[in-house]
């Protein structure tokens, strides 16, 4: 088998497939461009090795449409981001009899990352192994049923066993990424996924939260969003007669208004449904309380809401808040109730796990900041400003 750089392939189709994938998943761009694509004659498919090199049979590339090729590239990149090669060595399967079963399990894990129209053509689904979805490769491997007679092999990037036709590793002058470079790309992609939490799939959000872990300071992110939202309101200045302008001294009896920068009205909608723990919600409330004080908001209206508003209180400190609830979840009800109060809030902070109905359209004149709680949140609408708080406080 021979290898040569990308120009020997249909470079235009490969470039179009990459752009198609990035258009749908912009947060995966760093990984898609980090992996060089090499021609591999007679391979019969696309594979990926442990050094982040995608090996493509030009005949196979010619047979695939651009969306199909994009799906294959996304699938192989998924093996790299999930570090399936290193995880395979930890599992320690028998290469002679269980390699294909491990690759099936790894493929099943990746199904959560992509919509149906961009799955690899031969993608293995959890139900193919007799398992429920939403699990990790290790669980699919241990509990799943091997597919008899199926020899699934995505390359050493999926299972860690190197083929004799693979080029030399980067340490010996070959293309690809060294271990530290791979980790940098994973870190970058995970951060990009969290920044696009509203658009990312559930599987990718969960992976990104685990990959970044404590490296993401959610308190700093929340403070940034609150300051940005409050500045958006406070930046609107108006004239007021409550305090005459100092310039009026020069005009004798003429009274001039002064410019006034209003302190925004802020409301907090706290999800008190059964799916949100009291401890997590309490710590998040305390953090919001401290941040609002830091930017000059002296008191806030707090609405305790599950599938209905269970309590409304105007408080100056978090200790005065009573959070009642424990039923279903509907944050749309809480937002509607917050806007019905006078004075109407210009900023609403919603603390929730996201598993709720939401208004279909943005709220006119109001900025909504959502603090997503828990280890498996559901993203709110894209018109919200979102911070993933998670359960590792």
RAHU-V845349 format. One record per pair of residues at least 24 apart in sequence whose C-alpha atoms are under 10 Angstrom apart, sorted by sequence separation. I is the first residue (numbers start at 1). J is the second residue. D is the distance in whole Angstrom. If there is no record, write none. Layout:
I/J/D, I/J/D
//
This chain:
52/76/9, 53/77/10, 79/103/9, 82/106/9, 104/128/9, 105/129/8, 108/132/10, 109/133/8, 110/134/10, 187/211/7, 188/212/9, 191/215/10, 236/260/9, 237/261/5, 238/262/8, 293/317/9, 305/329/8, 306/330/6, 307/331/7, 308/332/9, 309/333/7, 310/334/9, 329/353/10, 330/354/9, 331/355/9, 332/356/8, 333/357/9, 334/358/10, 335/359/8, 339/363/9, 353/377/5, 354/378/5, 355/379/8, 356/380/8, 357/381/10, 47/72/9, 48/73/9, 52/77/8, 104/129/8, 108/133/8, 109/134/7, 110/135/10, 186/211/8, 187/212/6, 191/216/8, 236/261/7, 237/262/7, 305/330/8, 306/331/7, 307/332/9, 308/333/6, 309/334/6, 312/337/9, 329/354/9, 330/355/8, 331/356/6, 332/357/6, 333/358/8, 352/377/8, 353/378/6, 354/379/6, 355/380/8, 11/37/10, 46/72/7, 47/73/9, 105/131/10, 108/134/9, 109/135/6, 110/136/9, 186/212/9, 234/260/10, 235/261/7, 236/262/8, 266/292/9, 289/315/10, 305/331/7, 307/333/7, 308/334/7, 309/335/10, 312/338/9, 329/355/7, 330/356/5, 331/357/6, 332/358/5, 333/359/9, 352/378/9, 353/379/8, 354/380/6, 45/72/10, 46/73/8, 48/75/10, 49/76/9, 52/79/10, 53/80/10, 79/106/7, 82/109/9, 108/135/8, 109/136/5, 110/137/9, 234/261/6, 235/262/8, 289/316/9, 290/317/9, 304/331/10, 305/332/10, 306/333/9, 307/334/8, 309/336/10, 328/355/10, 329/356/5, 330/357/5, 331/358/6, 332/359/6, 336/363/9, 339/366/9, 352/379/10, 353/380/9, 354/381/10, 9/37/9, 47/75/10, 48/76/6, 52/80/7, 78/106/9, 79/107/8, 82/110/9, 101/129/9, 108/136/8, 109/137/5, 124/152/9, 183/211/10, 187/215/10, 233/261/9, 234/262/6, 235/263/10, 236/264/10, 289/317/7, 290/318/9, 305/333/8, 306/334/8, 309/337/8, 328/356/9, 329/357/8, 330/358/7, 331/359/9, 332/360/9, 335/363/9, 352/380/10, 9/38/8, 10/39/10, 47/76/7, 48/77/8, 50/79/9, 51/80/9, 52/81/10, 78/107/9, 107/136/10, 108/137/7, 109/138/9, 123/152/10, 233/262/8, 234/263/6, 235/264/10, 289/318/6, 305/334/6, 308/337/9, 309/338/10, 330/359/10, 6/36/8, 7/37/10, 8/38/9, 9/39/6, 46/76/8, 49/79/10, 50/80/7, 79/109/9, 105/135/10, 106/136/8, 107/137/8, 109/139/9, 122/152/9, 233/263/8, 234/264/6, 276/306/10, 288/318/9, 289/319/10, 304/334/8, 305/335/9, 5/36/8, 6/37/6, 7/38/9, 8/39/7, 9/40/9, 48/79/8, 49/80/9, 76/107/9, 78/109/9, 79/110/8, 105/136/8, 106/137/5, 109/140/8, 233/264/6, 266/297/8, 272/303/10, 273/304/9, 275/306/10, 286/317/9, 287/318/9, 303/334/7, 5/37/7, 6/38/5, 7/39/9, 8/40/10, 48/80/8, 75/107/8, 78/110/7, 105/137/5, 106/138/8, 108/140/7, 231/263/9, 232/264/9, 233/265/9, 263/295/10, 264/296/9, 265/297/8, 266/298/10, 267/299/9, 268/300/7, 269/301/9, 270/302/7, 271/303/9, 272/304/6, 273/305/7, 274/306/8, 286/318/6, 302/334/10, 303/335/9, 305/337/10, 4/37/9, 5/38/5, 6/39/6, 50/83/9, 77/110/10, 78/111/10, 104/137/8, 105/138/7, 106/139/10, 107/140/10, 108/141/10, 230/263/8, 231/264/9, 263/296/8, 264/297/7, 265/298/10, 266/299/8, 267/300/6, 268/301/6, 269/302/6, 270/303/6, 271/304/6, 272/305/6, 273/306/4, 285/318/7, 286/319/9, 335/368/9, 4/38/6, 5/39/7, 50/84/9, 76/110/10, 103/137/9, 105/139/8, 106/140/8, 230/264/7, 263/297/7, 265/299/9, 266/300/6, 267/301/5, 268/302/5, 269/303/5, 270/304/5, 271/305/5, 272/306/5, 273/307/7, 285/319/10, 303/337/8, 350/384/10, 3/38/6, 4/39/5, 5/40/10, 50/85/7, 75/110/7, 78/113/8, 102/137/8, 105/140/5, 106/141/8, 229/264/10, 230/265/9, 263/298/9, 265/300/7, 266/301/7, 267/302/6, 268/303/6, 269/304/6, 270/305/6, 271/306/6, 272/307/9, 273/308/10, 283/318/10, 303/338/7, 349/384/10, 353/388/9, 2/38/10, 3/39/5, 4/40/8, 37/73/10, 49/85/9, 50/86/9, 74/110/10, 75/111/9, 78/114/10, 102/138/8, 104/140/8, 105/141/5, 230/266/9, 265/301/9, 266/302/9, 267/303/8, 268/304/9, 269/305/7, 270/306/8, 271/307/9, 272/308/10, 282/318/9, 285/321/9, 302/338/9, 349/385/9, 350/386/10, 351/387/10, 353/389/9, 2/39/8, 3/40/5, 4/41/9, 104/141/8, 105/142/9, 269/306/10, 272/309/9, 282/319/10, 301/338/8, 349/386/10, 352/389/10, 353/390/9, 1/39/9, 2/40/6, 3/41/7, 32/70/10, 35/73/10, 75/113/9, 102/140/8, 103/141/9, 105/143/10, 271/309/10, 272/310/9, 351/389/9, 1/40/6, 2/41/6, 74/113/9, 75/114/8, 101/140/9, 102/141/6, 105/144/8, 270/309/10, 282/321/10, 1/41/6, 2/42/9, 74/114/8, 101/141/7, 102/142/9, 104/144/9, 105/145/10, 269/309/9, 301/341/9, 1/42/7, 2/43/10, 32/73/8, 35/76/10, 101/142/10, 104/145/10, 105/146/9, 282/323/9, 1/43/8, 32/74/7, 35/77/8, 102/144/10, 104/146/8, 281/323/9, 31/74/9, 34/77/10, 71/114/9, 75/118/9, 98/141/9, 101/144/9, 104/147/8, 269/312/9, 32/76/10, 33/77/10, 71/115/10, 74/118/8, 75/119/7, 76/120/9, 101/145/8, 102/146/9, 268/312/10, 301/345/9, 21/66/9, 32/77/7, 35/80/9, 71/116/10, 73/118/10, 74/119/8, 75/120/6, 101/146/6, 107/152/9, 278/323/9, 300/345/9, 20/66/8, 21/67/8, 24/70/10, 28/74/9, 31/77/7, 32/78/10, 71/117/8, 72/118/8, 73/119/10, 74/120/8, 75/121/10, 100/146/8, 101/147/7, 104/150/9, 107/153/10, 268/314/10, 302/348/10, 306/352/10, 9/56/8, 14/61/8, 19/66/10, 20/67/7, 31/78/9, 71/118/4, 72/119/7, 73/120/8, 91/138/7, 100/147/9, 101/148/9, 104/151/9, 107/154/9, 267/314/9, 301/348/10, 302/349/9, 303/350/10, 305/352/10, 9/57/8, 10/58/7, 13/61/8, 14/62/10, 17/65/9, 18/66/9, 21/69/9, 22/70/9, 70/118/7, 71/119/5, 72/120/5, 75/123/8, 90/138/10, 93/141/9, 98/146/8, 100/148/10, 103/151/9, 104/152/7, 106/154/10, 300/348/10, 302/350/10, 6/55/10, 9/58/6, 10/59/10, 13/62/8, 17/66/5, 18/67/9, 20/69/9, 21/70/5, 25/74/9, 28/77/9, 31/80/9, 68/117/8, 69/118/9, 70/119/9, 71/120/5, 72/121/7, 88/137/9, 100/149/10, 101/150/9, 103/152/6, 104/153/8, 277/326/10, 307/356/9, 331/380/10, 6/56/9, 8/58/8, 9/59/9, 11/61/10, 16/66/7, 17/67/6, 20/70/6, 21/71/7, 28/78/9, 31/81/8, 67/117/8, 68/118/7, 69/119/10, 70/120/9, 71/121/8, 72/122/9, 87/137/9, 88/138/9, 91/141/9, 100/150/7, 101/151/8, 102/152/9, 103/153/6, 104/154/9, 276/326/9, 306/356/9, 307/357/10, 4/55/10, 10/61/8, 13/64/9, 15/66/9, 16/67/9, 17/68/8, 18/69/8, 19/70/8, 20/71/9, 21/72/10, 67/118/7, 68/119/8, 69/120/8, 72/123/9, 87/138/8, 91/142/9, 100/151/5, 101/152/8, 102/153/9, 103/154/7, 107/158/9, 272/323/7, 273/324/9, 274/325/8, 275/326/8, 3/55/8, 9/61/8, 10/62/7, 13/65/8, 14/66/8, 17/69/6, 18/70/6, 21/73/8, 22/74/9, 67/119/10, 68/120/7, 69/121/9, 71/123/10, 99/151/9, 100/152/5, 101/153/9, 103/155/9, 106/158/7, 271/323/9, 272/324/6, 273/325/6, 274/326/4, 275/327/9, 3/56/9, 9/62/9, 13/66/6, 16/69/9, 17/70/5, 18/71/9, 21/74/7, 28/81/10, 67/120/10, 68/121/7, 84/137/8, 98/151/10, 99/152/8, 100/153/6, 103/156/10, 106/159/9, 270/323/8, 271/324/9, 272/325/5, 273/326/4, 274/327/6, 275/328/8, 276/329/10, 3/57/10, 12/66/10, 16/70/8, 17/71/8, 84/138/10, 99/153/8, 100/154/9, 104/158/10, 270/324/10, 271/325/8, 272/326/6, 273/327/5, 274/328/7, 275/329/8, 14/69/8, 15/70/10, 17/72/9, 18/73/8, 82/137/10, 103/158/6, 270/325/10, 271/326/9, 272/327/8, 273/328/6, 274/329/8, 13/69/8, 14/70/8, 17/73/8, 18/74/9, 102/158/9, 103/159/7, 272/328/9, 273/329/6, 13/70/10, 17/74/10, 64/121/10, 102/159/7, 271/328/10, 272/329/8, 273/330/9, 271/329/7, 273/331/10, 14/73/9, 99/158/10, 100/159/9, 271/330/8, 99/159/7, 271/331/7, 99/160/10, 270/331/9, 288/349/8, 99/161/9, 226/288/9, 230/292/9, 269/331/8, 269/332/10, 271/334/9, 288/351/10, 95/159/9, 223/287/9, 227/291/9, 231/295/9, 269/333/10, 270/334/8, 285/349/10, 95/160/10, 219/284/9, 222/287/9, 223/288/8, 226/291/8, 227/292/9, 230/295/8, 269/334/6, 93/159/10, 95/161/8, 222/288/8, 226/292/8, 230/296/10, 268/334/9, 269/335/7, 285/351/8, 136/203/10, 223/290/10, 224/291/10, 227/294/9, 230/297/9, 268/335/9, 284/351/8, 88/156/10, 134/202/9, 135/203/9, 219/287/8, 223/291/6, 227/295/7, 267/335/9, 269/337/9, 284/352/10, 88/157/10, 134/203/7, 219/288/9, 222/291/8, 223/292/9, 226/295/9, 269/338/8, 85/155/9, 86/156/10, 88/158/8, 89/159/8, 268/338/8, 281/351/7, 85/156/6, 86/157/9, 87/158/9, 88/159/5, 89/160/7, 220/291/10, 223/294/9, 267/338/7, 280/351/10, 281/352/8, 84/156/9, 85/157/5, 86/158/9, 87/159/8, 88/160/6, 89/161/9, 134/206/10, 219/291/9, 223/295/9, 266/338/9, 267/339/9, 281/353/10, 84/157/7, 85/158/5, 86/159/8, 87/160/8, 88/161/9, 83/157/8, 84/158/5, 85/159/4, 86/160/7, 267/341/10, 79/154/9, 82/157/10, 83/158/8, 84/159/6, 85/160/4, 276/351/10, 79/155/10, 80/156/10, 81/157/10, 82/158/9, 83/159/9, 84/160/8, 85/161/8, 276/352/7, 277/353/10, 79/156/10, 80/157/6, 83/160/9, 85/162/10, 265/342/9, 266/343/10, 267/344/9, 268/345/10, 275/352/9, 276/353/7, 76/154/7, 79/157/6, 80/158/7, 265/343/7, 266/344/9, 267/345/6, 275/353/8, 276/354/10, 75/154/9, 76/155/9, 78/157/10, 79/158/5, 264/343/10, 265/344/7, 266/345/5, 267/346/8, 268/347/9, 269/348/7, 270/349/8, 271/350/8, 272/351/9, 273/352/9, 77/157/9, 78/158/9, 79/159/9, 264/344/10, 265/345/5, 266/346/6, 267/347/6, 268/348/6, 269/349/6, 270/350/6, 271/351/6, 272/352/8, 273/353/9, 275/355/9, 76/157/8, 77/158/10, 264/345/7, 265/346/6, 266/347/5, 267/348/5, 268/349/5, 269/350/5, 270/351/5, 271/352/5, 76/158/8, 264/346/6, 265/347/7, 266/348/6, 267/349/6, 268/350/6, 269/351/6, 270/352/7, 271/353/8, 263/346/10, 264/347/7, 265/348/9, 266/349/8, 267/350/9, 268/351/8, 269/352/8, 271/354/9, 288/371/9, 271/356/10, 114/200/9, 115/201/8, 285/371/10, 113/200/8, 114/201/7, 284/371/8, 113/201/6, 114/202/9, 284/372/10, 25/114/9, 112/201/7, 113/202/7, 114/203/8, 284/373/8, 112/202/7, 113/203/5, 114/204/9, 281/371/10, 112/203/5, 113/204/5, 111/203/8, 112/204/8, 113/205/9, 281/373/8, 110/203/8, 113/206/10, 280/373/7, 281/374/9, 24/118/10, 109/203/8, 110/204/9, 112/206/10, 113/207/9, 280/374/8, 277/373/9, 21/118/8, 276/373/7, 277/374/8, 275/373/10, 276/374/7, 55/154/10, 83/182/9, 275/374/9, 54/154/10, 55/155/9, 83/183/10, 266/366/10, 268/368/10, 54/155/9, 81/182/8, 265/366/10, 266/367/10, 267/368/10, 268/369/9, 269/370/9, 270/371/10, 53/155/10, 80/182/8, 81/183/9, 268/370/10, 271/373/10, 54/157/9, 83/186/9, 52/156/10, 53/157/8, 81/185/8, 82/186/9, 48/153/10, 49/154/8, 50/155/8, 51/156/9, 52/157/7, 80/185/10, 81/186/6, 284/389/8, 47/153/8, 48/154/6, 49/155/5, 50/156/5, 51/157/7, 80/186/9, 81/187/9, 284/390/10, 46/153/10, 47/154/5, 48/155/5, 49/156/5, 50/157/4, 284/391/10, 45/153/10, 46/154/7, 47/155/5, 48/156/7, 49/157/4, 50/158/8, 81/189/8, 45/154/9, 46/155/9, 47/156/8, 48/157/5, 49/158/7, 50/159/8, 81/190/9, 280/389/9, 284/393/9, 47/157/8, 48/158/7, 49/159/9, 50/160/6, 280/390/9, 281/391/10, 283/393/8, 47/158/9, 48/159/10, 49/160/8, 50/161/9, 55/166/9, 280/391/7, 49/161/9, 50/162/8, 234/346/10, 279/391/9, 280/392/9, 49/162/7, 53/166/9, 233/346/7, 280/393/8, 49/163/9, 53/167/9, 232/346/9, 233/347/8, 277/391/9, 279/393/10, 51/166/10, 232/347/9, 50/166/10, 51/167/10, 53/169/10, 230/346/8, 49/166/8, 51/168/10, 52/169/10, 229/346/9, 230/347/7, 48/166/10, 49/167/10, 51/169/7, 229/347/7, 50/169/9, 51/170/7, 229/348/9, 49/169/10, 229/349/10, 53/174/10, 226/347/9, 43/165/10, 53/175/7, 54/176/9, 82/204/10, 226/348/10, 51/174/9, 52/175/9, 53/176/6, 81/204/10, 226/349/8, 51/175/8, 52/176/6, 53/177/8, 40/165/9, 51/176/5, 52/177/6, 82/207/8, 40/166/9, 50/176/9, 51/177/5, 52/178/9, 78/204/9, 81/207/9, 82/208/10, 49/176/9, 50/177/9, 51/178/7, 52/179/10, 81/208/10, 50/178/9, 51/179/8, 38/167/10, 50/179/9, 82/211/9, 51/181/10, 52/182/8, 81/211/9, 51/182/8, 50/182/10, 233/365/9, 233/366/9, 232/366/10, 233/367/9, 232/367/8, 38/175/9, 229/366/9, 230/367/9, 37/175/10, 229/367/6, 36/175/8, 37/176/10, 228/367/10, 229/368/8, 35/175/9, 36/176/7, 229/369/8, 35/176/7, 36/177/9, 226/367/10, 34/176/8, 35/177/8, 226/368/9, 34/177/8, 225/368/10, 226/369/7, 225/369/7, 226/370/10, 225/370/9, 225/371/10, 34/181/10, 35/182/10, 222/369/9, 34/182/9, 222/370/9, 222/371/7, 221/371/10, 31/182/9, 34/185/8, 32/185/10, 218/371/9, 30/184/10, 31/185/6, 30/185/7, 31/186/7, 30/186/9, 229/385/9, 28/185/10, 31/188/9, 32/189/10, 228/385/10, 28/186/10, 30/188/7, 31/189/7, 29/188/10, 30/189/6, 226/385/9, 28/188/9, 29/189/8, 225/385/7, 27/188/9, 28/189/6, 225/386/8, 3/165/9, 27/189/6, 28/190/9, 30/192/9, 225/387/8, 1/164/10, 2/165/8, 3/166/9, 26/189/10, 27/190/8, 29/192/9, 222/385/10, 224/387/10, 1/165/6, 2/166/10, 3/167/8, 27/191/8, 28/192/8, 222/386/8, 223/387/10, 1/166/9, 2/167/9, 27/192/5, 28/193/8, 210/375/9, 221/386/9, 222/387/6, 26/192/8, 27/193/5, 209/375/8, 221/387/6, 222/388/9, 26/193/9, 27/194/9, 209/376/9, 220/387/10, 221/388/9, 222/389/8, 25/193/9, 27/195/8, 219/387/9, 221/389/9, 27/196/7, 206/375/8, 218/387/7, 219/388/10, 5/175/10, 26/196/9, 27/197/10, 205/375/10, 206/376/7, 218/388/7, 219/389/8, 25/196/9, 205/376/8, 206/377/9, 217/388/10, 218/389/6, 27/199/9, 28/200/10, 205/377/9, 216/388/9, 217/389/9, 218/390/8, 26/199/10, 27/200/8, 203/376/9, 205/378/9, 216/389/9, 25/199/8, 26/200/10, 202/376/8, 205/379/10, 218/392/10, 219/393/9, 24/199/9, 25/200/8, 202/377/8, 218/393/9, 24/200/10, 25/201/10, 202/378/8, 217/393/10, 201/378/10, 202/379/9, 213/390/10, 201/379/9, 214/392/8, 200/379/9, 209/388/9, 213/392/8, 214/393/9, 197/377/10, 198/378/8, 199/379/8, 209/389/10, 197/378/9, 198/379/5, 199/380/10, 209/390/8, 197/379/6, 198/380/6, 199/381/9, 196/379/10, 197/380/9, 198/381/7, 199/382/8, 205/388/10, 198/382/6, 197/382/9, 198/383/9, 196/382/9, 198/384/9, 198/385/9, 198/386/8, 197/386/8, 196/386/9, 197/387/9, 195/386/9, 197/388/8, 194/386/10, 195/387/9, 194/387/9, 195/388/9, 194/388/8
//
